[in-house]
Amino acid sequence: MPSFRKKIKTNFNQWIYILLLVLAGEAVFILPFVLARIFRPTFLDFFNLSNVELGICFSTYGIVAFFSYLWGGSLADRYQPKYLIAVSLFLTALGGIVIALRPGFWALQLVYGYWGFTTIFLFWAAMLKATRVIGGSNRQGLAFGLLDGGRGLVAAGFGSIGIYIFSLFVNDAVATAGDNPQEAFSYVILVCATLVIAVGLLIVLFFETPTTNEPLQATHWRELITNFRTVIKIPAVWLLMVIILCAYVGYKITDVFSLYASDVLKYSDVQSAQVGTYLLYIRPFVGVAVGLIADKTKTSLMMILGFILSLIGCIIFASGYMDQNTPVLFLLSILIVATGIYAFRTLYFAALQEGHIPLLMTGTAIGLISLVGYTPDIFMGPLMGYFLDGWPGEQGHQYVFTMCAVFMFLGVIAAIVFYRSCHKNKQVVDSSLSRKRT
């Protein structure tokens, strides 16, 4: 009986921990990305930005993040995730308070660079490593599915709160007439920053990393160098770099759905924001469902399916068939693209287990993979802005989705190679670890 009670308590605690990771995992990105994704037309007006200038802000974030991924990954293998996650949330919220004051373009760039440090160096690998520990050896798909799906639900909740606050000040008629909603949007930013601080306090009070039989933290900095040498020899690491790069290009495309609704379908600001929010509600269902299926099959197989779905959806958008008279096709196409994107987004770090990457080296592996995989943070913003500003209206969006379709095709190929090669990875890892022990 005591052992049964202990098991129940352990399972309950794990659910609490994954819930806290879900809250933290999306709260930290609400201010840098989710607000711009949901409120993109309003965001551009609030800061008086062009699409290219917003893309440059994202690039500034990406450049700082590029260096933060690698060293932040090693940091997660050295220190407990709880403290790294909490500090990251508090510091990120401070940036939100600054942008609520409506700074100019150059100051906004500095804030995005600052966010590149707070959300990546301190947070990213720590969150993913904690999720992998919670998932154990047999529930990686479910753990990461709950994480990403739950993050989508949290983002949708933040978006709904933001839209409600925004709509209190700006109704559809006023927004369409082009009046200035700056005061309303500043309130949205401040409320989001406050909620991020609240999540940070929850992490401090209630989160602990579950115990495991495997070592979680390196005891000395020299071990981190050894970890790096081992990880860089694992084929799955290199394949996941390509897979995540292609997948993240697809994810960045979701930034323009609300703008597409405004530019092509002529939706109002509030209606466009609602499109971005509805998209987020797809994410939890896809994340959990795909995670459960992946645990019963193969993570890599579900990633292949996700890339294929996204490829089909991007081709539909690039075809130019959609206009104000085809709202059903628009919603169907969003559903197809989003389902594919959220499927492989859920799984690409769950694939660490399938790739036979040791738990002790998780942070180092995540940092190295992310160094290449998340480079779209650097180039996708300006590139999308170039197409959208250079060819206003539907034509610019067609070019953006054509580019995305190319990356989805490359992602299909990389995921197939990953699926075929995973059985070889274990031999490489076992050989490296045996040499390390001797």
C-alpha positions in Angstrom: 0.0 0.0 0.0 2.7 2.6 0.8 4.4 1.9 -2.5 1.1 2.4 -4.3 0.5 5.7 -2.5 4.0 6.8 -3.4 3.4 6.0 -7.1 0.2 8.0 -7.1 2.0 10.9 -5.5 4.8 10.7 -8.0 2.4 10.7 -10.9 0.5 13.6 -9.5 3.7 15.6 -9.0 4.7 14.9 -12.6 1.4 16.3 -13.9 2.0 19.4 -11.8 5.5 19.8 -13.1 4.5 19.4 -16.8 1.7 21.9 -16.2 4.2 24.4 -14.9 6.5 23.7 -17.8 3.6 24.3 -20.2 2.8 27.6 -18.6 6.4 28.7 -18.5 7.2 27.4 -22.0 4.8 29.7 -23.7 4.6 32.6 -21.3 8.3 33.3 -21.9 7.6 33.7 -25.7 4.3 35.7 -25.5 6.0 39.1 -25.5 8.7 38.5 -28.2 6.6 36.5 -30.6 2.9 35.6 -29.8 1.7 39.2 -29.6 3.3 40.0 -33.0 1.8 36.8 -34.5 -1.8 37.4 -33.2 -1.9 41.2 -33.5 0.5 41.7 -36.5 -1.3 44.6 -38.3 -1.8 46.3 -34.9 1.8 45.6 -33.8 3.2 47.2 -36.9 1.0 50.3 -36.5 1.8 50.5 -32.7 5.5 50.7 -33.3 5.3 52.4 -36.7 7.2 49.5 -38.4 7.3 48.0 -41.8 7.4 44.2 -42.3 11.1 44.4 -43.0 11.8 46.4 -39.8 9.8 43.9 -37.7 11.8 41.2 -39.5 15.1 43.0 -38.5 13.9 43.0 -34.8 13.4 39.2 -35.1 16.8 38.9 -36.7 18.4 40.8 -33.8 16.7 38.3 -31.5 18.0 35.4 -33.6 21.6 36.6 -33.7 21.7 36.8 -29.9 19.9 33.5 -29.6 22.4 31.9 -32.0 25.2 32.3 -29.5 22.9 31.6 -26.6 21.8 28.2 -27.7 25.1 26.5 -27.5 26.3 27.9 -24.1 22.8 27.8 -22.7 22.6 24.1 -23.5 25.8 23.5 -21.5 24.4 25.7 -18.7 21.3 23.3 -18.5 23.6 20.4 -18.0 25.3 22.1 -15.1 22.5 23.8 -13.1 19.0 22.9 -12.0 16.3 23.9 -14.5 14.0 25.5 -11.8 16.3 28.5 -11.2 17.2 29.1 -14.8 13.5 29.1 -15.9 12.3 31.4 -13.1 15.0 34.0 -13.7 14.3 33.9 -17.4 10.6 34.7 -16.9 11.3 37.6 -14.6 13.8 39.2 -16.9 11.7 38.7 -20.0 8.7 40.4 -18.3 10.9 43.5 -17.7 11.4 43.8 -21.5 7.6 43.8 -21.9 7.3 46.7 -19.5 9.8 48.6 -21.7 8.0 48.0 -25.0 4.7 49.0 -23.5 6.2 52.6 -23.4 6.2 52.4 -27.2 10.0 52.8 -27.8 11.4 53.7 -31.2 12.7 51.2 -33.8 16.3 51.1 -32.4 15.3 50.7 -28.8 12.9 47.9 -29.9 15.8 46.2 -31.6 17.7 46.3 -28.3 14.8 44.8 -26.4 14.6 41.9 -28.9 18.3 41.3 -28.6 17.8 41.3 -24.8 15.0 38.8 -25.2 17.3 36.6 -27.3 19.4 36.2 -24.2 16.7 35.9 -21.5 14.5 33.3 -23.4 17.3 31.2 -24.9 20.5 31.3 -22.8 18.7 30.9 -19.5 15.5 29.1 -20.5 15.4 27.0 -23.7 17.5 23.9 -23.0 16.5 23.9 -19.3 12.8 23.6 -20.2 13.4 20.8 -22.8 15.7 18.8 -20.5 13.2 18.9 -17.7 10.5 17.7 -20.1 12.7 14.8 -21.3 13.3 13.8 -17.6 9.5 13.8 -16.9 8.8 11.7 -20.1 11.2 8.9 -19.0 12.2 6.3 -21.6 8.7 5.3 -22.8 6.6 8.5 -22.8 8.7 11.0 -24.7 6.0 11.6 -27.3 3.3 12.2 -24.7 5.6 14.5 -22.6 6.6 16.7 -25.5 3.1 16.5 -27.0 1.6 17.8 -23.7 4.4 20.5 -23.6 3.8 21.8 -27.1 0.1 21.3 -27.2 -0.3 22.9 -23.8 1.9 25.8 -24.8 -0.5 26.3 -27.7 -3.4 26.4 -25.3 -1.6 28.9 -23.1 -0.8 31.0 -26.1 -4.4 30.9 -27.2 -5.5 31.9 -23.7 -3.1 34.8 -23.7 -4.3 35.8 -27.1 -8.0 35.6 -26.1 -7.3 37.8 -23.1 -5.4 40.2 -25.3 -8.2 40.4 -27.8 -10.8 40.9 -25.1 -8.8 43.8 -23.6 -8.1 45.2 -27.1 -11.8 45.0 -28.1 -12.8 46.9 -25.0 -11.1 49.9 -26.5 -11.4 49.3 -30.2 -14.5 47.9 -31.8 -14.5 46.5 -35.4 -15.9 49.7 -36.9 -13.2 51.9 -35.3 -10.4 49.5 -36.2 -11.6 49.4 -39.8 -11.8 53.1 -40.0 -8.1 53.3 -39.1 -8.3 55.1 -35.7 -5.3 54.8 -33.4 -5.5 51.9 -30.9 -2.1 52.5 -29.3 -3.5 52.9 -25.7 -5.4 49.6 -26.0 -2.4 47.7 -27.2 -0.2 49.1 -24.5 -2.6 47.6 -21.9 -2.4 44.3 -23.7 1.4 44.3 -23.4 1.3 45.2 -19.7 -1.2 42.5 -18.8 0.9 39.9 -20.6 4.1 41.1 -18.8 2.2 40.8 -15.4 1.1 37.2 -16.3 4.7 36.2 -17.2 5.8 37.4 -13.8 3.0 35.4 -12.1 4.2 32.2 -13.9 7.7 32.9 -12.7 6.5 33.0 -9.1 4.7 29.7 -9.6 7.9 28.1 -10.8 9.8 29.3 -7.8 7.2 28.0 -5.4 6.1 24.7 -6.9 8.5 23.3 -9.5 11.1 20.6 -8.9 13.0 18.4 -11.4 11.9 14.8 -11.0 14.5 12.3 -9.7 15.9 9.6 -12.1 18.4 6.8 -12.0 20.5 8.5 -14.6 22.8 11.5 -13.8 21.3 14.8 -14.8 23.9 17.4 -14.1 27.6 17.5 -14.8 29.7 17.8 -11.7 32.5 19.7 -13.4 32.9 22.0 -16.3 35.4 19.6 -17.9 32.6 17.1 -18.3 30.7 19.5 -20.5 33.6 19.5 -23.0 33.6 15.7 -23.0 29.8 15.8 -23.6 30.2 18.1 -26.6 32.8 15.8 -28.2 30.5 12.8 -27.8 27.3 14.6 -29.0 28.9 16.0 -32.1 29.7 12.4 -33.3 26.1 11.3 -33.2 24.4 11.2 -36.7 21.0 12.0 -35.2 22.2 15.3 -34.0 23.2 16.5 -37.5 19.9 15.2 -39.0 17.9 17.0 -36.3 19.7 20.2 -37.2 18.3 20.0 -40.7 14.8 18.8 -39.6 14.4 21.6 -37.1 15.7 24.2 -39.5 13.0 23.2 -42.0 10.3 22.8 -39.4 11.0 26.2 -37.9 10.7 27.9 -41.3 7.2 26.4 -41.3 6.5 27.6 -37.8 7.6 31.1 -38.7 5.0 31.1 -41.5 2.3 31.1 -38.9 3.4 34.7 -38.1 1.7 35.9 -41.4 -1.7 34.2 -41.2 -3.3 37.1 -39.5 -1.7 39.5 -42.0 -2.9 37.3 -44.8 -6.4 37.6 -43.5 -6.0 41.4 -43.4 -4.2 41.9 -46.8 -6.0 39.3 -48.9 -9.3 38.7 -47.3 -9.7 42.3 -46.0 -10.5 41.3 -42.4 -10.5 44.0 -39.7 -7.7 44.2 -37.1 -9.8 42.4 -34.5 -11.0 39.7 -37.0 -7.4 39.2 -38.1 -6.2 38.7 -34.5 -9.0 36.2 -34.0 -7.7 34.2 -36.9 -4.3 34.0 -35.2 -5.9 33.0 -31.9 -8.1 30.3 -33.5 -4.9 28.8 -35.0 -3.4 28.4 -31.6 -6.4 26.3 -30.4 -5.5 23.7 -33.0 -2.1 23.2 -31.4 -3.1 21.4 -28.1 -5.2 18.8 -29.9 -2.5 18.1 -32.5 0.3 18.0 -29.9 -1.3 15.5 -27.6 -2.7 13.3 -30.3 0.5 13.1 -32.3 2.5 12.5 -29.1 0.4 9.5 -28.1 0.6 8.0 -31.6 4.4 8.6 -31.7 4.8 6.6 -28.5 3.0 3.7 -30.1 4.8 4.0 -33.5 7.9 6.0 -34.3 8.6 9.7 -33.7 10.3 10.0 -37.0 7.3 8.6 -38.9 5.0 11.3 -37.5 7.5 14.0 -38.4 7.5 12.7 -42.0 3.6 12.9 -42.0 3.8 16.5 -40.5 6.1 17.7 -43.3 3.9 16.2 -46.0 0.8 17.9 -44.6 2.5 21.3 -44.4 3.9 20.9 -47.9 0.3 20.4 -49.2 -1.0 23.4 -47.3 1.8 25.7 -48.5 1.2 24.7 -52.1 -2.5 25.6 -51.7 -1.6 29.1 -50.3 1.1 29.6 -53.0 -1.4 28.7 -55.8 -3.3 32.0 -55.4 -6.7 30.5 -55.5 -7.9 32.2 -52.3 -9.7 35.5 -52.1 -12.6 37.1 -50.1 -15.0 34.7 -51.7 -13.2 31.5 -50.5 -13.2 31.8 -46.7 -13.8 28.0 -46.3 -10.7 27.2 -48.4 -8.7 29.7 -46.3 -9.7 28.0 -43.0 -9.2 24.5 -44.5 -5.7 25.4 -45.7 -4.8 27.0 -42.3 -5.9 23.7 -40.7 -3.8 21.6 -43.0 -0.6 23.7 -42.6 -1.1 24.1 -38.8 -1.7 20.4 -38.3 1.5 19.5 -40.1 3.6 22.3 -38.4 2.4 21.5 -34.9 2.9 17.7 -35.5 6.6 18.0 -36.2 7.1 20.8 -33.8 5.8 18.6 -31.0 8.2 15.8 -31.9 11.5 17.0 -33.0 13.0 17.0 -29.5 11.1 13.9 -28.5 13.3 12.4 -31.2 16.3 12.7 -28.9 15.3 9.4 -27.4 14.9 7.7 -30.8 18.3 9.1 -31.7 19.9 7.4 -28.7 21.2 10.7 -27.2 22.2 10.2 -23.5 20.1 12.0 -20.9 23.2 13.5 -19.2 24.1 15.2 -22.5 20.6 16.5 -23.3 21.3 20.2 -22.8 24.5 20.0 -24.8 22.7 18.2 -27.7 19.8 20.7 -27.6 22.2 23.6 -27.7 24.2 22.2 -30.6 21.0 21.2 -32.6 19.3 24.6 -31.9 22.4 26.5 -33.0 21.6 25.5 -36.6 18.0 24.5 -36.3 16.7 27.9 -35.2 18.7 30.1 -37.6 15.3 31.0 -39.3 15.0 33.4 -36.4 17.8 35.3 -38.1 16.8 35.2 -41.8 13.1 34.5 -42.0 11.8 37.8 -40.6 13.7 40.0 -43.1 13.1 37.5 -45.9 9.3 37.4 -45.4 9.3 41.2 -45.0 11.2 41.6 -48.3 8.5 39.6 -50.1 5.5 41.1 -48.3 6.7 44.8 -48.6 8.2 44.3 -52.1 5.0 42.7 -53.6 2.1 44.0 -51.5 -1.1 41.9 -51.2 -1.6 38.4 -52.3 1.5 38.1 -54.6 3.9 38.7 -51.7 2.2 36.0 -49.7 2.4 33.6 -52.6 6.2 34.0 -52.7 6.4 33.5 -48.9 4.4 30.2 -49.1 6.4 29.0 -52.1 9.6 29.5 -50.2 8.1 27.6 -47.2 7.0 24.7 -49.5 10.7 24.2 -50.6 11.8 23.9 -47.0 8.9 21.5 -46.2 10.1 19.3 -49.1 13.7 19.3 -47.7 12.2 18.4 -44.3 10.5 15.3 -45.7 13.8 14.1 -47.1 15.7 14.8 -43.8 13.0 13.0 -41.7 13.1 10.0 -44.0 16.9 9.7 -43.6 16.6 10.2 -39.8 14.0 7.3 -39.7 16.3 5.0 -41.7 19.5 5.8 -39.8 18.4 5.8 -36.1 19.4 2.2 -35.6 23.0 3.1 -36.4 23.1 5.9 -33.9 23.1 3.6 -30.9 26.3 1.9 -32.0 28.1 5.3 -32.3 26.9 6.4 -28.8 27.7 3.1 -27.1 31.2 3.2 -28.6 31.8 6.8 -27.5 30.5 6.1 -24.0 32.6 3.0 -23.5 35.8 4.9 -24.5 34.8 7.6 -22.0 34.5 5.1 -19.2 37.9 3.5 -20.0 
